């Protein structure tokens, strides 16, 4: 399978943009005083991002997506390991879509 130079250029540009945003954030945070309120906000930020991704998928999805969400919630409760729960959720959605 051949890849075009446009694809590789776009991939490189997206990678550089991602790196600049992340490195810029680390650089700029050196100048911000971390208060308890800011620290609390930074700790819950990943949860907000995940909700922003999951809610539209659940709303627009069907039975496979709902089954995946239920399995992720159950595995998080049982194992406390988000990586295992996410992998299992992906597997459940993929299997449910095949059936």
Secondary structure, DSSP 8 states (H G I E B T S, - for coil): ----HHHHHHHHHHHHHHHHHHHHHHHHHTTS---HHHHHHHHHHHHHHHHHHHHHHHHH--HHHHHHHHHHHHHHHHH--HHHHHHHHHHHHHHHHH-
